[in-house]
């Protein structure tokens, strides 16, 4: 443990920038004055975001981080596995820091006792030539918030480790484990280390609660322009097709089987588990 702490301390030193409050750690990373190879942490976000611009509740008591990198000249498809790889890294970090075994919901959520405790948002900043200038990995983990933070419409959807277990998370320990693992994932993608990626994909499959379940595929093209598919699903689930989630491929695409027996790989988008 001492060796791990020492290595993590050396890695984080000079990289970590902490703020009491930011609008969004990802948005802060996009600023021109923010260098790459840094870690941005906010103790509270006023405009935390998830996928599709949705609000990510970010009250004090959570661990809100963005890892900002300058990737080598990688093609976009090389970055496709990154969200799934990061989900494995977060899962491992939570298990090491707390002893808890979470579930992974395709593609970027971690669940504890059926409730969301973590979201991951990977974004890029492109230059005028179309090349990636910044690679930003945003991670929000609900650690020590009280249950009151998730009242109302979130009550049956999200929670925190503390609200679900009554135990406080050592956020410093979690930050250290997570930072080392995320950097490992980033290095893995940059080097094209496909053997390790396959190992991560196997780990993802073993902890993915989506596999084997009936799902609805929330296709944006099936709803009015600009409408959130999740809102449309709440109003009328029948708009979206049913399928059975049968596997995860090595790029973390979701393989589903439709009622006519045909299989389809979903590489982006959203599903609802039935």
C-alpha positions as YAML, in Angstrom:
chain: A
units: angstrom
residues:
- id: 1
  name: UNK
  ca: [0.00, 0.00, 0.00]
- id: 2
  name: UNK
  ca: [2.86, 2.39, 0.82]
- id: 3
  name: UNK
  ca: [4.39, 1.80, -2.62]
- id: 4
  name: UNK
  ca: [1.07, 2.42, -4.35]
- id: 5
  name: UNK
  ca: [0.55, 5.62, -2.37]
- id: 6
  name: UNK
  ca: [4.05, 6.84, -3.14]
- id: 7
  name: UNK
  ca: [3.66, 6.14, -6.87]
- id: 8
  name: UNK
  ca: [0.25, 7.87, -6.92]
- id: 9
  name: UNK
  ca: [1.60, 10.87, -5.02]
- id: 10
  name: UNK
  ca: [4.43, 11.25, -7.53]
- id: 11
  name: UNK
  ca: [2.02, 10.94, -10.45]
- id: 12
  name: UNK
  ca: [-0.52, 13.45, -9.09]
- id: 13
  name: UNK
  ca: [2.05, 16.00, -7.87]
- id: 14
  name: UNK
  ca: [2.06, 19.00, -10.18]
- id: 15
  name: UNK
  ca: [-0.91, 17.69, -12.16]
- id: 16
  name: UNK
  ca: [-3.82, 18.12, -9.74]
- id: 17
  name: UNK
  ca: [-5.66, 21.46, -9.66]
- id: 18
  name: UNK
  ca: [-8.42, 21.68, -7.02]
- id: 19
  name: UNK
  ca: [-11.33, 24.11, -6.88]
- id: 20
  name: UNK
  ca: [-14.12, 24.53, -4.37]
- id: 21
  name: UNK
  ca: [-16.57, 25.19, -7.20]
- id: 22
  name: UNK
  ca: [-16.62, 25.13, -11.00]
- id: 23
  name: UNK
  ca: [-19.41, 25.17, -13.51]
- id: 24
  name: UNK
  ca: [-18.02, 21.97, -15.01]
- id: 25
  name: UNK
  ca: [-14.58, 20.37, -14.82]
- id: 26
  name: UNK
  ca: [-14.82, 19.29, -18.47]
- id: 27
  name: UNK
  ca: [-15.70, 22.81, -19.59]
- id: 28
  name: UNK
  ca: [-12.86, 24.22, -17.54]
- id: 29
  name: UNK
  ca: [-10.43, 21.88, -19.31]
- id: 30
  name: UNK
  ca: [-11.56, 23.23, -22.68]
- id: 31
  name: UNK
  ca: [-10.27, 26.71, -21.83]
- id: 32
  name: UNK
  ca: [-7.28, 27.97, -23.82]
- id: 33
  name: UNK
  ca: [-5.27, 28.68, -20.67]
- id: 34
  name: UNK
  ca: [-5.51, 25.11, -19.37]
- id: 35
  name: UNK
  ca: [-2.59, 22.92, -20.26]
- id: 36
  name: UNK
  ca: [-2.84, 19.24, -21.05]
- id: 37
  name: UNK
  ca: [-1.54, 16.48, -18.76]
- id: 38
  name: UNK
  ca: [-3.47, 17.81, -15.78]
- id: 39
  name: UNK
  ca: [-6.24, 16.70, -13.43]
- id: 40
  name: UNK
  ca: [-9.03, 19.14, -12.57]
- id: 41
  name: UNK
  ca: [-11.05, 18.51, -9.42]
- id: 42
  name: UNK
  ca: [-14.06, 20.48, -8.20]
- id: 43
  name: UNK
  ca: [-15.75, 19.87, -4.85]
- id: 44
  name: UNK
  ca: [-18.98, 21.13, -6.41]
- id: 45
  name: UNK
  ca: [-20.17, 21.72, -9.96]
- id: 46
  name: UNK
  ca: [-22.92, 24.21, -10.73]
- id: 47
  name: UNK
  ca: [-23.47, 22.93, -14.28]
- id: 48
  name: UNK
  ca: [-22.19, 19.38, -14.26]
- id: 49
  name: UNK
  ca: [-23.04, 17.55, -17.48]
- id: 50
  name: UNK
  ca: [-23.63, 14.02, -18.55]
- id: 51
  name: UNK
  ca: [-24.21, 12.60, -21.99]
- id: 52
  name: UNK
  ca: [-26.45, 14.50, -24.42]
- id: 53
  name: UNK
  ca: [-26.02, 17.65, -22.33]
- id: 54
  name: UNK
  ca: [-28.02, 16.27, -19.41]
- id: 55
  name: UNK
  ca: [-27.49, 17.68, -15.96]
- id: 56
  name: UNK
  ca: [-25.28, 15.69, -13.62]
- id: 57
  name: UNK
  ca: [-26.15, 16.56, -10.02]
- id: 58
  name: UNK
  ca: [-22.85, 17.65, -8.45]
- id: 59
  name: UNK
  ca: [-23.43, 18.75, -4.88]
- id: 60
  name: UNK
  ca: [-20.60, 18.84, -2.38]
- id: 61
  name: UNK
  ca: [-19.66, 15.36, -1.23]
- id: 62
  name: UNK
  ca: [-18.90, 13.82, -4.61]
- id: 63
  name: UNK
  ca: [-15.65, 13.28, -6.47]
- id: 64
  name: UNK
  ca: [-15.79, 15.33, -9.69]
- id: 65
  name: UNK
  ca: [-12.74, 15.05, -11.93]
- id: 66
  name: UNK
  ca: [-11.54, 15.71, -15.45]
- id: 67
  name: UNK
  ca: [-8.34, 14.28, -16.87]
- id: 68
  name: UNK
  ca: [-6.97, 16.44, -19.69]
- id: 69
  name: UNK
  ca: [-4.53, 14.90, -22.17]
- id: 70
  name: UNK
  ca: [-2.87, 15.79, -25.45]
- id: 71
  name: UNK
  ca: [-3.20, 12.57, -27.43]
- id: 72
  name: UNK
  ca: [-0.80, 11.56, -30.20]
- id: 73
  name: UNK
  ca: [-2.08, 11.63, -33.76]
- id: 74
  name: UNK
  ca: [-4.81, 9.03, -33.29]
- id: 75
  name: UNK
  ca: [-7.73, 8.43, -35.62]
- id: 76
  name: UNK
  ca: [-11.19, 8.82, -34.09]
- id: 77
  name: UNK
  ca: [-11.91, 5.09, -34.21]
- id: 78
  name: UNK
  ca: [-8.90, 4.44, -31.96]
- id: 79
  name: UNK
  ca: [-10.67, 6.41, -29.22]
- id: 80
  name: UNK
  ca: [-13.92, 4.43, -29.47]
- id: 81
  name: UNK
  ca: [-13.07, 1.94, -26.67]
- id: 82
  name: UNK
  ca: [-12.06, 4.71, -24.26]
- id: 83
  name: UNK
  ca: [-15.36, 5.11, -22.39]
- id: 84
  name: UNK
  ca: [-15.60, 1.36, -21.77]
- id: 85
  name: UNK
  ca: [-11.98, 1.18, -20.66]
- id: 86
  name: UNK
  ca: [-12.57, 4.07, -18.26]
- id: 87
  name: UNK
  ca: [-15.63, 2.31, -16.84]
- id: 88
  name: UNK
  ca: [-13.40, -0.65, -15.96]
- id: 89
  name: UNK
  ca: [-10.84, 1.70, -14.39]
- id: 90
  name: UNK
  ca: [-13.52, 3.36, -12.24]
- id: 91
  name: UNK
  ca: [-14.96, -0.02, -11.23]
- id: 92
  name: UNK
  ca: [-11.51, -1.25, -10.13]
- id: 93
  name: UNK
  ca: [-10.75, 1.99, -8.27]
- id: 94
  name: UNK
  ca: [-14.02, 1.86, -6.32]
- id: 95
  name: UNK
  ca: [-13.44, -1.78, -5.42]
- id: 96
  name: UNK
  ca: [-9.86, -1.09, -4.25]
- id: 97
  name: UNK
  ca: [-10.83, 2.00, -2.23]
- id: 98
  name: UNK
  ca: [-14.09, 0.75, -0.69]
- id: 99
  name: UNK
  ca: [-14.31, -3.02, -1.16]
- id: 100
  name: UNK
  ca: [-17.60, -2.58, -3.02]
- id: 101
  name: UNK
  ca: [-18.38, -4.47, -6.22]
- id: 102
  name: UNK
  ca: [-20.43, -2.20, -8.47]
- id: 103
  name: UNK
  ca: [-22.23, -3.06, -11.72]
- id: 104
  name: UNK
  ca: [-21.52, -1.52, -15.11]
- id: 105
  name: UNK
  ca: [-24.48, -0.43, -17.23]
- id: 106
  name: UNK
  ca: [-23.64, -0.03, -20.89]
- id: 107
  name: UNK
  ca: [-22.05, 2.15, -21.81]
- id: 108
  name: UNK
  ca: [-20.83, 4.65, -19.22]
- id: 109
  name: UNK
  ca: [-22.71, 4.28, -15.92]
- id: 110
  name: UNK
  ca: [-21.75, 2.46, -12.74]
- id: 111
  name: UNK
  ca: [-24.53, 1.21, -10.49]
- id: 112
  name: UNK
  ca: [-24.60, 0.17, -6.85]
- id: 113
  name: UNK
  ca: [-27.65, -1.77, -5.71]
- id: 114
  name: UNK
  ca: [-29.35, -0.73, -8.94]
- id: 115
  name: UNK
  ca: [-28.75, 3.01, -8.56]
- id: 116
  name: UNK
  ca: [-26.34, 5.16, -10.54]
- id: 117
  name: UNK
  ca: [-23.29, 6.27, -8.57]
- id: 118
  name: UNK
  ca: [-20.99, 7.27, -11.43]
- id: 119
  name: UNK
  ca: [-21.09, 8.73, -14.92]
- id: 120
  name: UNK
  ca: [-18.30, 9.11, -17.46]
- id: 121
  name: UNK
  ca: [-18.13, 11.71, -20.23]
- id: 122
  name: UNK
  ca: [-15.26, 11.56, -22.76]
- id: 123
  name: UNK
  ca: [-14.91, 14.64, -24.96]
- id: 124
  name: UNK
  ca: [-12.41, 16.02, -27.45]
- id: 125
  name: UNK
  ca: [-11.40, 19.53, -28.47]
- id: 126
  name: UNK
  ca: [-10.63, 19.74, -32.18]
- id: 127
  name: UNK
  ca: [-8.33, 22.24, -33.86]
- id: 128
  name: UNK
  ca: [-9.05, 24.01, -37.13]
- id: 129
  name: UNK
  ca: [-7.34, 21.18, -39.00]
- id: 130
  name: UNK
  ca: [-9.70, 18.66, -37.39]
- id: 131
  name: UNK
  ca: [-7.02, 17.08, -35.24]
- id: 132
  name: UNK
  ca: [-7.64, 16.35, -31.58]
- id: 133
  name: UNK
  ca: [-6.00, 19.07, -29.47]
- id: 134
  name: UNK
  ca: [-7.32, 17.88, -26.13]
- id: 135
  name: UNK
  ca: [-8.75, 14.61, -24.89]
- id: 136
  name: UNK
  ca: [-10.88, 15.11, -21.78]
- id: 137
  name: UNK
  ca: [-12.09, 12.28, -19.55]
- id: 138
  name: UNK
  ca: [-14.76, 13.52, -17.15]
- id: 139
  name: UNK
  ca: [-15.74, 11.32, -14.20]
- id: 140
  name: UNK
  ca: [-18.28, 12.04, -11.49]
- id: 141
  name: UNK
  ca: [-18.55, 9.60, -8.58]
- id: 142
  name: UNK
  ca: [-21.24, 10.01, -5.93]
- id: 143
  name: UNK
  ca: [-19.25, 9.23, -2.82]
- id: 144
  name: UNK
  ca: [-20.35, 10.94, 0.39]
- id: 145
  name: UNK
  ca: [-23.51, 12.87, -0.44]
- id: 146
  name: UNK
  ca: [-26.47, 12.34, 1.86]
- id: 147
  name: UNK
  ca: [-29.68, 10.78, 0.56]
- id: 148
  name: UNK
  ca: [-31.41, 14.19, 0.50]
- id: 149
  name: UNK
  ca: [-29.33, 15.11, -2.56]
- id: 150
  name: UNK
  ca: [-31.26, 12.52, -4.57]
- id: 151
  name: UNK
  ca: [-34.83, 13.26, -3.58]
- id: 152
  name: UNK
  ca: [-37.58, 13.82, -6.13]
- id: 153
  name: UNK
  ca: [-37.12, 12.52, -9.66]
- id: 154
  name: UNK
  ca: [-33.66, 11.14, -8.85]
- id: 155
  name: UNK
  ca: [-34.78, 9.04, -5.90]
- id: 156
  name: UNK
  ca: [-35.21, 5.83, -7.88]
- id: 157
  name: UNK
  ca: [-32.37, 6.53, -10.32]
- id: 158
  name: UNK
  ca: [-29.26, 7.77, -8.54]
- id: 159
  name: UNK
  ca: [-27.64, 7.69, -5.12]
- id: 160
  name: UNK
  ca: [-24.23, 7.82, -3.41]
- id: 161
  name: UNK
  ca: [-21.99, 5.24, -1.81]
- id: 162
  name: UNK
  ca: [-22.65, 6.79, 1.61]
- id: 163
  name: UNK
  ca: [-26.43, 6.94, 1.15]
- id: 164
  name: UNK
  ca: [-26.52, 3.28, 0.11]
- id: 165
  name: UNK
  ca: [-24.05, 1.82, 2.60]
- id: 166
  name: UNK
  ca: [-23.78, 4.30, 5.47]
- id: 167
  name: UNK
  ca: [-19.99, 4.28, 5.06]
- id: 168
  name: UNK
  ca: [-17.88, 7.28, 4.09]
- id: 169
  name: UNK
  ca: [-15.46, 6.91, 1.19]
- id: 170
  name: UNK
  ca: [-11.86, 8.03, 1.58]
- id: 171
  name: UNK
  ca: [-11.83, 10.30, -1.47]
- id: 172
  name: UNK
  ca: [-8.07, 10.82, -1.34]
- id: 173
  name: UNK
  ca: [-7.50, 7.08, -1.61]
- id: 174
  name: UNK
  ca: [-10.10, 6.77, -4.39]
- id: 175
  name: UNK
  ca: [-8.53, 9.70, -6.28]
- id: 176
  name: UNK
  ca: [-5.10, 8.07, -6.14]
- id: 177
  name: UNK
  ca: [-6.26, 4.67, -7.36]
- id: 178
  name: UNK
  ca: [-8.43, 6.21, -10.07]
- id: 179
  name: UNK
  ca: [-5.74, 8.55, -11.37]
- id: 180
  name: UNK
  ca: [-3.23, 5.75, -11.77]
- id: 181
  name: UNK
  ca: [-5.77, 3.52, -13.52]
- id: 182
  name: UNK
  ca: [-7.06, 6.25, -15.87]
- id: 183
  name: UNK
  ca: [-3.50, 7.11, -16.88]
- id: 184
  name: UNK
  ca: [-2.93, 3.43, -17.56]
- id: 185
  name: UNK
  ca: [-6.00, 3.34, -19.80]
- id: 186
  name: UNK
  ca: [-4.84, 6.44, -21.67]
- id: 187
  name: UNK
  ca: [-1.39, 4.91, -22.21]
- id: 188
  name: UNK
  ca: [-2.99, 1.65, -23.35]
- id: 189
  name: UNK
  ca: [-4.99, 3.46, -26.07]
- id: 190
  name: UNK
  ca: [-2.01, 5.52, -27.19]
- id: 191
  name: UNK
  ca: [0.18, 2.42, -27.54]
- id: 192
  name: UNK
  ca: [-2.54, 0.34, -29.16]
- id: 193
  name: UNK
  ca: [-2.08, -2.38, -26.53]
- id: 194
  name: UNK
  ca: [-4.85, -4.63, -27.84]
- id: 195
  name: UNK
  ca: [-4.01, -7.58, -25.58]
- id: 196
  name: UNK
  ca: [-4.69, -5.48, -22.47]
- id: 197
  name: UNK
  ca: [-7.78, -3.96, -24.08]
- id: 198
  name: UNK
  ca: [-9.14, -7.47, -24.58]
- id: 199
  name: UNK
  ca: [-8.53, -8.16, -20.88]
- id: 200
  name: UNK
  ca: [-10.43, -5.00, -19.98]
- id: 201
  name: UNK
  ca: [-13.28, -5.97, -22.31]
- id: 202
  name: UNK
  ca: [-13.51, -9.37, -20.60]
- id: 203
  name: UNK
  ca: [-13.61, -7.66, -17.20]
- id: 204
  name: UNK
  ca: [-16.32, -5.31, -18.50]
- id: 205
  name: UNK
  ca: [-18.42, -8.26, -19.68]
- id: 206
  name: UNK
  ca: [-18.10, -9.97, -16.30]
- id: 207
  name: UNK
  ca: [-19.47, -6.91, -14.48]
- id: 208
  name: UNK
  ca: [-21.94, -5.61, -17.08]
- id: 209
  name: UNK
  ca: [-25.50, -5.80, -15.79]
- id: 210
  name: UNK
  ca: [-26.86, -5.11, -19.29]
- id: 211
  name: UNK
  ca: [-25.91, -8.46, -20.84]
- id: 212
  name: UNK
  ca: [-28.79, -10.92, -20.93]
- id: 213
  name: UNK
  ca: [-31.43, -8.27, -20.28]
- id: 214
  name: UNK
  ca: [-34.27, -7.09, -22.47]
- id: 215
  name: UNK
  ca: [-33.55, -3.53, -23.50]
- id: 216
  name: UNK
  ca: [-35.17, -0.70, -25.37]
- id: 217
  name: UNK
  ca: [-32.88, 1.05, -27.84]
- id: 218
  name: UNK
  ca: [-33.43, 4.79, -27.44]
- id: 219
  name: UNK
  ca: [-32.71, 5.92, -30.97]
- id: 220
  name: UNK
  ca: [-32.72, 9.74, -31.28]
- id: 221
  name: UNK
  ca: [-33.99, 9.53, -34.85]
- id: 222
  name: UNK
  ca: [-37.27, 8.03, -33.58]
- id: 223
  name: UNK
  ca: [-38.28, 11.20, -31.71]
- id: 224
  name: UNK
  ca: [-38.81, 14.81, -32.67]
- id: 225
  name: UNK
  ca: [-35.68, 16.82, -33.43]
- id: 226
  name: UNK
  ca: [-34.07, 18.16, -30.28]
- id: 227
  name: UNK
  ca: [-36.16, 15.99, -27.96]
- id: 228
  name: UNK
  ca: [-34.39, 13.92, -25.33]
- id: 229
  name: UNK
  ca: [-35.01, 10.22, -26.11]
- id: 230
  name: UNK
  ca: [-35.10, 9.44, -22.39]
- id: 231
  name: UNK
  ca: [-37.99, 11.87, -21.93]
- id: 232
  name: UNK
  ca: [-39.77, 10.34, -24.91]
- id: 233
  name: UNK
  ca: [-39.22, 6.89, -23.43]
- id: 234
  name: UNK
  ca: [-40.84, 7.96, -20.15]
- id: 235
  name: UNK
  ca: [-43.88, 9.19, -22.07]
- id: 236
  name: UNK
  ca: [-44.23, 6.21, -24.42]
- id: 237
  name: UNK
  ca: [-41.78, 3.28, -24.28]
- id: 238
  name: UNK
  ca: [-43.39, 1.60, -27.30]
- id: 239
  name: UNK
  ca: [-41.76, 4.18, -29.59]
- id: 240
  name: UNK
  ca: [-38.47, 2.34, -29.20]
- id: 241
  name: UNK
  ca: [-37.66, -1.22, -30.37]
- id: 242
  name: UNK
  ca: [-37.05, -4.07, -27.94]
- id: 243
  name: UNK
  ca: [-34.04, -6.35, -28.15]
- id: 244
  name: UNK
  ca: [-32.00, -8.71, -25.99]
- id: 245
  name: UNK
  ca: [-28.49, -7.60, -25.06]
- id: 246
  name: UNK
  ca: [-26.32, -10.64, -25.79]
- id: 247
  name: UNK
  ca: [-22.69, -9.49, -25.59]
- id: 248
  name: UNK
  ca: [-20.08, -6.73, -25.53]
- id: 249
  name: UNK
  ca: [-17.46, -6.74, -28.30]
- id: 250
  name: UNK
  ca: [-13.79, -5.90, -27.82]
- id: 251
  name: UNK
  ca: [-14.45, -2.23, -28.69]
- id: 252
  name: UNK
  ca: [-17.21, -2.12, -26.05]
- id: 253
  name: UNK
  ca: [-20.00, -2.06, -28.60]
- id: 254
  name: UNK
  ca: [-23.25, -3.63, -27.40]
- id: 255
  name: UNK
  ca: [-24.47, -6.65, -29.39]
- id: 256
  name: UNK
  ca: [-28.26, -6.97, -29.35]
- id: 257
  name: UNK
  ca: [-30.56, -9.57, -30.87]
- id: 258
  name: UNK
  ca: [-33.89, -8.42, -32.30]
- id: 259
  name: UNK
  ca: [-37.07, -10.50, -32.22]
- id: 260
  name: UNK
  ca: [-36.48, -11.56, -35.86]
- id: 261
  name: UNK
  ca: [-33.20, -13.14, -34.75]
- id: 262
  name: UNK
  ca: [-30.97, -10.59, -36.43]
- id: 263
  name: UNK
  ca: [-28.09, -9.18, -34.42]
- id: 264
  name: UNK
  ca: [-26.93, -5.56, -34.38]
- id: 265
  name: UNK
  ca: [-23.93, -3.81, -32.88]
- id: 266
  name: UNK
  ca: [-24.64, -0.51, -31.14]
- id: 267
  name: UNK
  ca: [-21.56, 1.67, -30.79]
- id: 268
  name: UNK
  ca: [-23.16, 4.83, -29.44]
- id: 269
  name: UNK
  ca: [-26.50, 5.98, -28.09]
- id: 270
  name: UNK
  ca: [-28.50, 4.83, -25.12]
- id: 271
  name: UNK
  ca: [-30.54, 1.90, -23.94]
- id: 272
  name: UNK
  ca: [-33.04, 1.31, -21.16]
- id: 273
  name: UNK
  ca: [-32.95, -2.01, -19.30]
- id: 274
  name: UNK
  ca: [-36.31, -3.72, -18.86]
...
